[in-house]
Amino acid sequence: MKATAPPAKRRRGPRLAVLALVFCSLLVPIAFLFNRFPAVYVTDERPQQEIDLPSHAGFEIGGSVVKQDSDSVIGVSEEAQDSSDEVSGNSEDSHNGIDSNPSSISSKPKVHPPPKIEQPVLPPPKVEPKPEVKPVPVPVHQEGDDRRISPPRVPNRVQNADEVEKAKACQLEFGSYCLWSIEHKEVMRDAFVKRLKDQLFVARSYYPSIAKLKGKEALTRELKQNIQEHERVLSESIVDADLPSFIKTKIERMDQSIARAKSCTVDCNNVDRKLRQILHMTEDEAHFHMKQSAYLYNLGVHTMPKSHHCLNMRLTVEYFKSTPLDPDDSPAHKFNVPDHRHYVILSKNVLAASVVINSTVSSCEQDTDNVVFHVLTDAQNFYAMKHWFARNSYRESAVDVINYEQTIFENFPEFGTQLLYLPEEFRVFISSLERPTEKSRMEYLSVFSHSHFFIPEIFKDLKKVIILDDDVVVQRDLSFLWNLDMGGKVNGAVRFCGLKLGQLRNLLGKTMYDPQSCAWMSGVNVIDLDKWREHNVTENYVQLLRKFGNNDDEASLRAAALPISLLSFQHLLYPLDERMTLSGLGYDYGIKEDAAQSSISLHYNGNMKPWLELGIPDYRKYWKRFLTRDERFMDECNVSP
């Protein structure tokens, strides 16, 4: 008799799992159909950069073609009319919103970021009257409240609070590009194109819901066809002139399809959700294109024009091909005479340095035989500069071209900063607490770079010099500056009281300073080298550099120029008359012509330098007037005058 095997036990586990899976697959769609779960959709929201918090303004390192190639932002602001000392720091980052915590310098894409530096919240002090009068960067003033400068045209277009906030956020993120883009905005005739886009958005929002309805297959196909036709037309059309002649028929057909879709019973939440997704996608796309445009703008203002680069190369080649200058004709004997009038220019741009020199001697009402210009440049542009100034004369004045980098390397190897740095520029935003809907002020603050602090070491035989930025045009005689009694001060400069040291408490650290002391501007600076050496300014700079700078990081090193320059000359600053320099010609579109013509000197601080195609056309004529024409080289390189 065979033994029979016991019956196998039925396994209930897999069956239960299958039943549970089937149950869930039926339950979950039903739950969504009855809206039992909240609707969730993913959007890529961009944190907005607000500046309506108390006392906010922003700085940005970034400036000219040669001066700057980095961007960063700090927060500061004013209360009431102009330069109050109240500051509430606002942490600002190119991808994060601004809060009421201490602000910080933060890096932006496509440029070298400076170090993060925080700024504190100070108690509100008393409000002082407006001391300065320049258009934007030199003295402090409210836009439109300048006795010489009219309010900038671009900010005046802002009407309501929402537009003000958008303009502020744009300038905080993209800088002067916002002013440039608004000024050059083209009026496009695209009414039909906009209508096509609106129809396309509405049709896209209804299409998913219509496609799920039974008996609406014909309407679904019709919507899909119209959507595809609109997409095809819009891919080839930007303005109404690009549209085909039969576009009105397509618009009418789409209107009919949308009307039929709206008559159907659909879930309004689904349509609303789809519209919001399209809205966010459109906003992100618009922001993406703005970032692209801003990057191209910054690339244009931070890049040496091709014609200028060609000019430098041609001059360098010609220098080595030409015969050396006769020693008897050399003006080298004037270079170290202390009684002569010595001007110092730091520049990497041949034409810019030439304009500064030519405008200075052309405006001089006295004999220029005792006038000497010392041009400090880098190794790359040294020979081009030498040959240019050997070929061109500027009345009886002498021009001394110095290879700054080689001089520092050979004579001062202990200094870690041997590269030539041009004046650093910081973009400043100032907004009013009491008038939040009022236009914010964007100004550019230019200060000494690290290279300026070695000038007394390079010119040991000189007692007094005037330092000129290479984006300055002199329109009046500067001879009176040589007789100026600065009362033992070291640096004669135009003050910028829109920013005081107390507003940069965290930026300046625990170093002793006067919180009521104003910032100052480079551009035209009278330097008493004897007093400089007496007060050991260079030695103090080296100590401050160890505290604020990082020699291994160029961005950090350049960002340290602001606190170092402000601290090095506190109590050693002699305020020049505010009419000495009219600043803002590199970004402010609202400067009056009579103000520019009557100013002693013009400062093109900002991104839109006069030698660039992006320069403000109305102001370039003042710079071109003093441009030396060298037909041979300029025509070969197609350098436009």
C-alpha positions as CSV (number, residue, x, y, z in Angstrom):
1,M,0.0,0.0,0.0
2,K,1.5,3.4,-1.1
3,A,1.9,6.0,1.5
4,T,0.0,9.2,0.4
5,A,1.6,12.6,1.0
6,P,-0.2,15.0,3.3
7,P,-2.0,17.8,1.5
8,A,0.1,20.9,1.1
9,K,-0.8,23.9,3.1
10,R,-2.3,26.8,1.2
11,R,-0.2,29.9,1.4
12,R,-2.4,32.9,2.1
13,G,0.3,35.5,2.2
14,P,0.8,36.1,-1.6
15,R,-2.9,36.1,-2.1
16,L,-3.4,38.8,0.5
17,A,-0.6,40.9,-1.0
18,V,-2.1,40.7,-4.4
19,L,-5.6,41.6,-3.1
20,A,-4.1,44.6,-1.2
21,L,-2.2,45.8,-4.3
22,V,-5.4,45.6,-6.4
23,F,-7.4,47.4,-3.7
24,C,-4.8,50.2,-3.5
25,S,-4.7,50.5,-7.3
26,L,-8.4,51.1,-7.3
27,L,-8.6,53.3,-4.1
28,V,-5.9,55.8,-4.9
29,P,-7.3,57.0,-8.3
30,I,-10.8,57.2,-6.7
31,A,-9.4,59.3,-3.8
32,F,-7.8,61.7,-6.3
33,L,-11.0,61.9,-8.3
34,F,-12.9,62.9,-5.2
35,N,-10.1,65.4,-4.1
36,R,-9.5,63.5,-0.9
37,F,-5.8,64.4,-1.2
38,P,-4.4,67.9,-1.7
39,A,-3.2,68.8,-5.2
40,V,0.5,69.0,-5.4
41,Y,2.6,70.2,-8.3
42,V,6.2,71.1,-8.6
43,T,7.4,74.5,-9.6
44,D,10.8,76.0,-9.6
45,E,10.1,79.2,-7.6
46,R,12.8,81.8,-7.5
47,P,13.2,83.5,-4.1
48,Q,12.7,87.2,-4.6
49,Q,15.3,89.6,-3.5
50,E,13.5,92.1,-1.4
51,I,14.9,95.5,-0.4
52,D,11.9,96.9,1.4
53,L,13.3,96.0,4.8
54,P,14.4,98.8,7.1
55,S,17.5,100.6,6.0
56,H,18.8,98.7,3.1
57,A,21.2,99.4,0.3
58,G,23.5,97.2,-1.6
59,F,27.1,97.3,-2.7
60,E,28.5,95.4,-5.5
61,I,32.1,94.9,-6.4
62,G,32.2,95.2,-10.1
63,G,32.9,97.9,-12.5
64,S,34.8,98.8,-15.6
65,V,36.3,96.8,-18.3
66,V,39.7,96.6,-16.6
67,K,38.9,97.6,-13.1
68,Q,36.5,94.9,-12.0
69,D,35.3,91.5,-13.0
70,S,33.5,90.4,-9.9
71,D,30.1,91.1,-8.3
72,S,29.0,91.1,-4.8
73,V,26.3,92.7,-2.7
74,I,26.2,94.3,0.8
75,G,23.2,95.8,2.4
76,V,22.9,99.4,3.8
77,S,20.3,102.1,3.7
78,E,19.2,105.6,4.6
79,E,16.2,107.0,6.5
80,A,14.4,110.2,5.7
81,Q,16.2,112.3,3.2
82,D,19.8,111.2,2.6
83,S,22.6,109.7,4.6
84,S,21.3,108.7,8.0
85,D,23.6,106.3,9.9
86,E,20.8,103.8,10.5
87,V,21.5,100.4,9.0
88,S,19.6,97.3,9.2
89,G,21.7,94.6,7.5
90,N,20.0,92.5,5.0
91,S,21.4,89.1,4.1
92,E,21.4,89.1,0.3
93,D,22.4,86.3,-2.0
94,S,21.9,85.9,-5.7
95,H,19.7,82.9,-5.0
96,N,18.2,83.6,-1.6
97,G,15.8,86.2,-0.3
98,I,16.8,89.1,1.9
99,D,15.9,89.0,5.5
100,S,16.5,91.4,8.4
101,N,19.7,89.7,9.6
102,P,23.1,91.2,9.0
103,S,23.8,91.5,5.3
104,S,26.6,89.7,3.6
105,I,28.7,90.0,0.5
106,S,27.6,87.1,-1.8
107,S,28.8,85.9,-5.0
108,K,26.9,85.9,-8.3
109,P,27.2,83.6,-11.3
110,K,29.5,84.3,-14.1
111,V,31.8,86.5,-12.0
112,H,34.4,86.0,-9.4
113,P,32.8,86.2,-5.9
114,P,34.2,88.4,-3.1
115,P,34.2,87.1,0.4
116,K,31.1,87.1,2.6
117,I,31.1,90.0,5.0
118,E,28.2,90.8,7.3
119,Q,26.8,94.1,8.2
120,P,25.1,94.9,11.5
121,V,21.9,96.6,12.5
122,L,22.5,99.9,14.1
123,P,20.2,102.0,16.3
124,P,18.6,104.9,14.4
125,P,20.6,108.1,15.0
126,K,19.5,111.6,14.2
127,V,19.0,112.5,10.5
128,E,21.5,114.9,9.0
129,P,20.9,117.3,6.2
130,K,22.1,116.3,2.7
131,P,25.7,117.3,2.4
132,E,26.6,116.4,-1.2
133,V,25.4,117.4,-4.6
134,K,26.7,115.0,-7.2
135,P,24.5,113.1,-9.6
136,V,24.8,109.7,-8.0
137,P,28.0,108.4,-6.6
138,V,30.1,111.3,-5.2
139,P,27.9,113.3,-2.9
140,V,24.8,111.9,-1.3
141,H,21.5,113.1,-2.7
142,Q,18.0,111.8,-3.3
143,E,17.2,111.2,-7.0
144,G,15.6,114.2,-8.4
145,D,16.6,116.4,-5.4
146,D,19.9,117.7,-6.8
147,R,20.4,121.3,-7.6
148,R,22.6,120.4,-10.6
149,I,21.4,117.0,-11.7
150,S,18.0,116.0,-12.9
151,P,16.4,112.7,-11.7
152,P,17.4,109.7,-13.8
153,R,15.0,109.0,-16.6
154,V,14.7,105.3,-16.0
155,P,13.7,105.2,-12.3
156,N,11.1,107.9,-13.0
157,R,9.2,105.4,-15.1
158,V,8.3,103.4,-12.0
159,Q,4.8,104.2,-11.0
160,N,3.5,102.0,-8.3
161,A,4.9,100.1,-5.3
162,D,5.0,96.7,-7.2
163,E,7.0,98.2,-10.0
164,V,9.3,99.9,-7.5
165,E,10.0,96.6,-5.8
166,K,10.6,94.8,-9.2
167,A,13.0,97.5,-10.2
168,K,14.9,97.3,-6.9
169,A,15.1,93.5,-7.0
170,C,16.3,93.7,-10.6
171,Q,19.1,96.2,-9.8
172,L,20.1,94.2,-6.8
173,E,20.5,91.0,-8.8
174,F,21.6,92.4,-12.2
175,G,23.1,95.8,-11.4
176,S,23.3,98.5,-14.0
177,Y,22.1,96.1,-16.7
178,C,18.5,96.9,-15.6
179,L,19.1,100.6,-16.2
180,W,20.7,99.9,-19.6
181,S,18.0,97.5,-20.7
182,I,15.2,99.8,-19.8
183,E,16.9,102.7,-21.6
184,H,17.4,100.6,-24.7
185,K,14.1,98.8,-24.6
186,E,12.6,98.6,-28.1
187,V,8.9,99.3,-28.6
188,M,7.6,96.1,-30.3
189,R,4.4,95.9,-32.2
190,D,3.4,92.5,-31.1
191,A,-0.3,92.8,-30.1
192,F,-1.3,89.8,-32.2
193,V,1.7,87.8,-31.0
194,K,0.6,88.4,-27.4
195,R,-2.9,87.4,-28.2
196,L,-1.6,84.1,-29.7
197,K,0.4,83.4,-26.6
198,D,-2.6,84.1,-24.4
199,Q,-4.8,81.7,-26.5
200,L,-2.1,79.1,-26.4
201,F,-1.9,79.2,-22.6
202,V,-5.6,78.9,-22.1
203,A,-5.9,76.1,-24.6
204,R,-3.0,74.2,-22.9
205,S,-4.7,74.6,-19.5
206,Y,-8.0,73.1,-20.8
207,Y,-6.6,70.4,-23.0
208,P,-5.7,67.8,-20.3
209,S,-9.2,68.0,-18.8
210,I,-11.0,67.9,-22.2
211,A,-8.9,64.9,-23.3
212,K,-10.3,62.8,-20.3
213,L,-13.9,63.5,-21.1
214,K,-15.9,60.8,-23.1
215,G,-17.5,61.9,-26.3
216,K,-15.2,64.9,-26.7
217,E,-12.7,63.2,-29.0
218,A,-13.4,65.7,-31.9
219,L,-12.9,68.7,-29.6
220,T,-9.7,67.1,-28.2
221,R,-8.3,66.7,-31.7
222,E,-9.3,70.2,-32.6
223,L,-7.6,71.7,-29.6
224,K,-4.5,69.7,-30.2
225,Q,-4.3,70.8,-33.8
226,N,-4.8,74.5,-32.9
227,I,-2.2,74.3,-30.2
228,Q,0.3,72.8,-32.6
229,E,-0.4,75.4,-35.2
230,H,0.0,78.2,-32.7
231,E,3.3,76.8,-31.4
232,R,4.6,76.5,-35.0
233,V,3.6,80.2,-35.8
234,L,5.1,81.5,-32.6
235,S,8.4,79.7,-33.1
236,E,8.9,81.7,-36.3
237,S,7.3,85.1,-35.2
238,I,8.4,87.7,-32.7
239,V,6.5,90.7,-33.8
240,D,3.2,91.1,-35.8
241,A,5.1,91.8,-39.0
242,D,6.4,88.2,-38.9
243,L,2.9,86.6,-38.7
244,P,1.4,85.0,-41.8
245,S,-1.5,86.8,-43.6
246,F,-4.1,84.2,-42.5
247,I,-3.3,84.5,-38.8
248,K,-6.7,86.1,-38.1
249,T,-8.4,82.9,-39.3
250,K,-6.3,80.9,-36.8
251,I,-7.1,83.3,-34.0
252,E,-10.9,83.0,-34.7
253,R,-10.6,79.2,-34.9
254,M,-8.8,79.0,-31.6
255,D,-11.4,81.3,-30.0
256,Q,-14.1,79.0,-31.1
257,S,-12.3,75.9,-29.7
258,I,-11.6,77.6,-26.4
259,A,-15.3,78.7,-26.1
260,R,-16.4,75.1,-26.7
261,A,-13.9,73.8,-24.1
262,K,-15.2,76.3,-21.5
263,S,-18.7,75.1,-22.1
264,C,-17.8,71.6,-21.0
265,T,-18.0,70.5,-17.4
266,V,-14.5,70.1,-16.2
267,D,-12.8,70.3,-12.8
268,C,-11.8,74.0,-12.3
269,N,-9.1,73.0,-9.9
270,N,-7.3,71.0,-12.7
271,V,-7.5,74.0,-15.0
272,D,-6.3,76.4,-12.3
273,R,-3.4,74.1,-11.5
274,K,-2.4,73.8,-15.1
275,L,-2.5,77.6,-15.6
276,R,-0.3,78.1,-12.5
277,Q,2.2,75.6,-13.8
278,I,2.3,77.5,-17.1
279,L,2.6,80.8,-15.3
280,H,5.6,79.6,-13.2
281,M,7.2,78.1,-16.3
282,T,6.8,81.4,-18.2
283,E,8.3,83.4,-15.3
284,D,11.2,81.1,-15.0
285,E,11.8,81.3,-18.7
286,A,11.7,85.1,-18.6
287,H,14.1,85.2,-15.7
288,F,16.4,82.8,-17.5
289,H,16.5,85.0,-20.6
290,M,17.1,88.1,-18.4
291,K,20.1,86.3,-16.7
292,Q,21.5,85.5,-20.2
293,S,21.1,89.1,-21.3
294,A,22.7,90.4,-18.1
295,Y,25.6,88.0,-18.5
296,L,26.2,89.2,-22.1
297,Y,25.9,92.8,-20.9
298,N,28.5,92.1,-18.1
299,L,30.7,90.3,-20.6
300,G,30.6,93.4,-22.8
301,V,31.4,95.9,-20.1
302,H,34.2,93.7,-18.6
303,T,35.9,92.8,-21.9
304,M,38.5,94.9,-23.7
305,P,37.2,95.8,-27.1
306,K,38.8,93.9,-30.0
307,S,40.0,97.1,-31.6
308,H,41.7,98.3,-28.4
309,H,43.4,94.9,-28.0
310,C,44.6,95.2,-31.6
311,L,46.0,98.6,-30.9
312,N,48.0,97.3,-27.9
313,M,49.4,94.5,-30.0
314,R,50.4,96.8,-32.9
315,L,52.0,99.3,-30.6
316,T,54.0,96.5,-28.8
317,V,55.3,95.1,-32.1
318,E,56.2,98.6,-33.3
319,Y,58.0,99.3,-30.1
320,F,60.5,96.5,-30.7
321,K,60.9,97.3,-34.4
322,S,61.5,101.0,-33.8
323,T,64.9,102.6,-32.9
324,P,65.4,103.6,-29.3
325,L,64.8,107.2,-28.3
326,D,67.8,109.5,-28.2
327,P,68.8,110.0,-24.5
328,D,69.2,113.7,-25.1
329,D,65.6,114.0,-26.1
330,S,64.4,111.9,-23.1
331,P,62.5,113.9,-20.4
332,A,63.7,111.5,-17.7
333,H,65.5,114.3,-15.9
334,K,62.0,115.7,-14.9
335,F,60.7,112.5,-13.4
336,N,62.1,112.9,-9.9
337,V,62.1,116.6,-9.4
338,P,60.1,117.3,-6.3
339,D,59.2,120.8,-7.2
340,H,57.4,119.7,-10.4
341,R,53.7,118.9,-10.6
342,H,53.4,115.2,-10.6
343,Y,50.3,113.3,-11.6
344,V,49.9,109.5,-11.1
345,I,47.6,107.4,-13.3
346,L,47.0,103.7,-12.9
347,S,45.8,102.2,-16.2
348,K,45.9,99.2,-18.5
349,N,44.1,101.1,-21.3
350,V,46.3,103.2,-23.7
351,L,43.5,105.4,-24.9
352,A,42.0,106.0,-21.5
353,A,45.3,107.1,-20.0
354,S,45.9,109.3,-23.1
355,V,42.6,111.0,-22.6
356,V,43.3,111.7,-18.9
357,I,46.7,113.3,-19.8
358,N,45.5,115.2,-22.8
359,S,42.5,116.6,-21.0
360,T,44.6,117.7,-18.0
361,V,47.2,119.6,-20.1
362,S,44.6,121.0,-22.4
363,S,42.7,122.5,-19.5
364,C,45.9,123.8,-17.9
365,E,46.1,127.6,-18.2
366,Q,49.8,127.8,-17.2
367,D,53.0,126.5,-18.7
368,T,53.2,122.7,-18.6
369,D,56.9,122.4,-18.7
370,N,57.0,121.4,-15.1
371,V,54.1,118.9,-15.4
372,V,55.0,115.2,-15.2
373,F,52.6,112.3,-15.6
374,H,53.5,108.9,-14.2
375,V,51.5,106.1,-15.8
376,L,51.7,102.9,-13.8
377,T,50.7,99.9,-16.0
378,D,51.2,96.1,-16.0
379,A,53.7,94.1,-17.9
380,Q,51.3,93.2,-20.7
381,N,50.6,96.8,-21.7
382,F,53.9,98.4,-20.7
383,Y,55.6,98.5,-24.2
384,A,52.4,99.6,-25.9
385,M,52.1,102.5,-23.4
386,K,55.8,103.3,-23.9
387,H,55.5,103.5,-27.7
388,W,52.2,105.5,-27.7
389,F,53.5,108.2,-25.4
390,A,56.8,108.3,-27.2
391,R,55.0,109.0,-30.5
392,N,52.5,111.6,-29.0
393,S,53.3,114.8,-27.2
394,Y,51.1,116.6,-24.8
395,R,52.3,120.2,-24.9
396,E,55.5,120.5,-22.8
397,S,54.6,117.9,-20.2
398,A,56.6,114.7,-19.7
399,V,55.1,111.2,-19.5
400,D,56.8,108.5,-17.5
401,V,55.5,105.0,-18.1
402,I,56.4,102.5,-15.3
403,N,56.0,98.8,-15.3
404,Y,54.4,98.5,-11.9
405,E,54.6,94.8,-11.5
406,Q,58.3,94.7,-12.4
407,T,59.1,97.6,-10.0
408,I,57.3,95.9,-7.1
409,F,58.9,92.6,-7.8
410,E,62.4,93.9,-8.0
411,N,62.3,96.5,-5.2
412,F,59.7,95.3,-2.8
413,P,59.6,91.5,-3.0
414,E,58.3,91.3,0.5
415,F,54.9,92.6,-0.6
416,G,52.6,89.8,-1.5
417,T,50.4,91.9,-3.9
418,Q,52.6,92.5,-6.9
419,L,49.9,92.6,-9.5
420,L,48.6,96.0,-10.7
421,Y,45.1,96.6,-9.4
422,L,43.0,99.5,-10.7
423,P,40.6,101.5,-8.5
424,E,37.9,99.2,-7.1
425,E,34.3,100.1,-7.6
426,F,31.4,99.2,-5.3
427,R,27.8,99.5,-6.4
428,V,25.6,101.1,-3.8
429,F,21.8,100.9,-3.4
430,I,20.2,103.3,-0.9
431,S,16.5,103.2,-0.2
432,S,14.3,105.3,2.2
433,L,12.5,103.8,5.2
434,E,9.9,106.5,5.3
435,R,9.2,106.4,1.6
436,P,9.4,102.7,0.6
437,T,7.7,103.3,-2.7
438,E,10.2,106.0,-3.8
439,K,12.9,105.2,-6.2
440,S,16.0,103.7,-4.8
441,R,19.3,105.3,-5.6
442,M,22.1,103.3,-7.3
443,E,25.5,104.9,-6.9
444,Y,29.1,103.7,-7.5
445,L,31.7,104.2,-4.9
446,S,35.3,104.0,-6.2
447,V,38.2,103.6,-3.7
448,F,41.9,103.0,-3.8
449,S,43.1,99.5,-4.8
450,H,46.0,97.8,-3.2
451,S,48.4,99.2,-5.7
452,H,47.8,102.7,-4.6
453,F,49.3,102.1,-1.2
454,F,52.8,101.5,-2.8
455,I,52.9,104.9,-4.6
456,P,55.0,106.5,-1.8
457,E,57.5,103.7,-2.0
458,I,57.8,104.0,-5.8
459,F,58.2,107.8,-5.8
460,K,60.5,108.2,-2.8
461,D,61.8,111.6,-4.0
462,L,58.4,113.2,-4.5
463,K,56.5,115.2,-1.8
464,K,53.1,115.6,-3.4
465,V,51.1,114.0,-6.2
466,I,47.7,114.1,-7.7
467,I,46.2,110.7,-8.5
468,L,43.8,110.5,-11.4
469,D,41.6,107.5,-12.3
470,D,41.8,106.5,-15.9
471,D,38.1,107.1,-16.4
472,V,38.3,110.8,-15.5
473,V,38.2,113.7,-17.9
474,V,39.6,117.0,-16.7
475,Q,37.8,120.1,-18.0
476,R,39.2,122.9,-15.8
477,D,42.7,123.9,-14.7
478,L,43.8,121.9,-11.7
479,S,46.7,124.1,-10.8
480,F,45.0,125.4,-7.7
481,L,45.2,122.0,-6.1
482,W,49.0,122.3,-5.8
483,N,48.6,125.4,-3.5
484,L,46.0,123.6,-1.4
485,D,46.7,123.7,2.4
486,M,45.3,120.4,3.6
487,G,46.2,121.1,7.3
488,G,48.4,118.1,7.8
489,K,45.9,115.7,6.1
490,V,47.1,113.0,3.7
491,N,44.4,112.4,1.2
492,G,42.4,115.2,-0.4
493,A,39.2,113.6,-1.8
494,V,35.5,114.2,-2.4
495,R,33.5,112.7,0.4
496,F,30.7,110.3,0.0
497,C,28.5,110.8,3.1
498,G,25.8,108.5,1.8
499,L,27.9,105.8,3.5
500,K,29.5,106.2,7.0
501,L,31.9,103.8,8.7
502,G,29.3,103.1,11.5
503,Q,27.1,101.5,8.8
504,L,29.8,98.9,8.2
505,R,30.4,97.8,11.7
506,N,30.7,94.1,10.9
507,L,32.6,94.8,7.7
508,L,35.2,96.8,9.6
509,G,35.5,94.3,12.5
510,K,36.9,95.4,15.9
511,T,39.2,98.0,14.4
512,M,38.9,101.4,16.1
513,Y,37.1,103.9,13.9
514,D,34.8,106.9,14.0
515,P,31.3,105.7,13.1
516,Q,30.3,109.2,11.9
517,S,33.2,109.4,9.5
518,C,32.2,109.6,5.8
519,A,33.4,107.4,3.0
520,W,35.3,109.1,0.1
521,M,35.8,108.7,-3.6
522,S,38.7,108.2,-5.8
523,G,38.9,109.9,-9.1
524,V,40.8,113.1,-8.3
525,N,42.9,112.8,-5.2
526,V,45.5,115.1,-3.8
527,I,48.1,113.1,-1.9
528,D,50.7,114.6,0.5
529,L,53.4,111.9,0.4
530,D,55.4,113.5,3.2
531,K,52.4,113.2,5.6
532,W,51.7,109.8,4.2
533,R,55.1,108.6,5.3
534,E,54.9,110.5,8.6
535,H,51.7,108.7,9.5
536,N,53.0,105.3,8.2
537,V,49.9,104.8,6.0
538,T,51.6,102.0,4.0
539,E,52.6,100.1,7.1
540,N,49.1,100.5,8.5
541,Y,47.8,99.2,5.2
542,V,50.0,96.0,5.4
543,Q,48.6,95.3,8.9
544,L,45.1,95.8,7.7
545,L,45.7,93.6,4.7
546,R,46.7,90.7,7.0
547,K,43.5,91.2,8.9
548,F,41.0,91.7,6.0
549,G,42.7,90.2,2.9
550,N,43.6,86.7,1.7
551,N,46.5,86.8,-0.7
552,D,45.6,83.3,-2.0
553,D,42.2,84.4,-3.1
554,E,42.0,87.3,-5.6
555,A,38.3,87.9,-5.0
556,S,38.8,88.2,-1.2
557,L,41.8,90.4,-1.8
558,R,39.9,92.8,-4.0
559,A,36.9,92.9,-1.7
560,A,39.2,93.9,1.2
561,A,40.0,97.2,-0.7
562,L,36.8,98.8,0.7
563,P,37.5,98.4,4.5
564,I,41.2,98.9,4.1
565,S,40.8,102.2,2.1
566,L,38.2,103.5,4.5
567,L,40.2,102.7,7.6
568,S,43.6,103.7,6.3
569,F,42.6,107.3,5.8
570,Q,40.2,107.9,8.7
571,H,41.1,111.3,10.3
572,L,43.6,111.8,7.5
573,L,41.1,112.9,4.9
574,Y,40.8,116.4,3.6
575,P,37.4,117.0,2.0
576,L,37.6,118.6,-1.5
577,D,34.8,120.8,-2.8
578,E,31.9,118.7,-4.0
579,R,32.1,120.6,-7.3
580,M,35.5,119.1,-8.0
581,T,34.2,116.0,-9.7
582,L,30.9,115.2,-11.3
583,S,30.5,111.4,-11.0
584,G,28.0,108.9,-12.5
585,L,28.7,109.2,-16.2
586,G,29.2,105.5,-16.3
587,Y,25.7,104.6,-15.3
588,D,23.4,107.6,-14.7
589,Y,21.3,108.5,-17.7
590,G,19.9,111.6,-16.0
591,I,22.9,114.0,-15.9
592,K,22.1,117.4,-17.4
593,E,24.4,118.7,-20.2
594,D,25.0,122.1,-18.5
595,A,26.1,120.3,-15.3
596,A,28.6,118.2,-17.2
597,Q,30.0,121.1,-19.2
598,S,30.5,123.3,-16.0
599,S,32.1,120.6,-13.9
600,I,35.9,120.7,-13.1
601,S,36.2,117.1,-13.9
602,L,34.0,114.2,-15.1
603,H,34.2,110.7,-13.6
604,Y,32.9,107.8,-15.7
605,N,32.5,105.5,-12.7
606,G,30.2,102.6,-13.3
607,N,30.1,99.9,-15.9
608,M,29.4,101.9,-19.1
609,K,32.8,103.4,-19.8
610,P,33.1,105.9,-22.6
611,W,35.5,103.7,-24.7
612,L,32.9,100.9,-24.8
613,E,30.1,100.6,-27.3
614,L,27.8,100.2,-24.3
615,G,28.9,103.6,-23.0
616,I,26.2,106.2,-22.6
617,P,26.1,108.0,-26.0
618,D,25.3,111.5,-24.5
619,Y,28.4,111.5,-22.4
620,R,30.9,109.9,-24.7
621,K,31.4,113.2,-26.6
622,Y,33.2,114.7,-23.5
623,W,35.7,111.8,-23.6
624,K,36.2,111.8,-27.4
625,R,37.0,115.5,-27.4
626,F,40.4,114.7,-25.8
627,L,41.1,111.5,-27.6
628,T,44.5,111.7,-29.4
629,R,44.3,110.6,-33.0
630,D,47.1,108.4,-34.2
631,E,45.8,107.7,-37.7
632,R,48.4,105.0,-38.5
633,F,47.5,102.6,-35.7
634,M,43.9,103.5,-35.0
635,D,42.9,103.1,-38.6
636,E,44.6,99.8,-38.9
637,C,42.7,98.5,-35.9
638,N,39.5,100.2,-36.8
639,V,39.4,102.1,-33.5
640,S,36.4,104.5,-33.7
641,P,37.1,108.0,-32.3
